[in-house]
């Protein structure tokens, strides 16, 4: 595991670093549905996500967008 694999991003950084325009409530709903990486609890009121997992999630979205749909 590299340093990059261990880098954590906050809710605010999800918007700025990763370009994810979702609200915290939407991210929570996606997580609960198993459609977004699980958060890492850092303290009582602090959470973050592994940047490598969020990047993989974004890549999956791009791949699904670029994959032709067969009828």
C-alpha positions, -999 to +999 in steps of 0.1 A: +000+000+000+014+034-010+011+067+007-015+077-019-036+046-009-037+059+027-046+095+020-079+106+036-102+133+023-129+151+042-165+159+031-153+193+020-124+179+001-147+155-018-160+186-036-127+204-041-102+176-046-124+151-063-150+173-079-179+155-064-208+180-062-230+159-039-244+171-006-233+153+026-269+138+029-266+124-006-232+109+001-247+093+032-276+078+012-252+064-014-230+049+014-261+033+031-270+018-003-235+004-008-230+027-038-201+049-024-170+040-004-174+036+033-162+064+056-134+062+081-144+075+115-117+097+129-134+110+160-168+117+175-178+142+148-151+137+121-151+113+092-131+110+060-128+087+030-098+069+014-089+090-017-079+058-036-114+043-030-131+076-040-109+077-072-119+041-080-156+050-075-152+080-099-134+058-125-163+032-123-187+060-131-166+071-161-163+035-173-201+030-171-207+062-189-183+052-218-196+016-220-223+013-247-256+000-235-268-031-253-306-034-259 
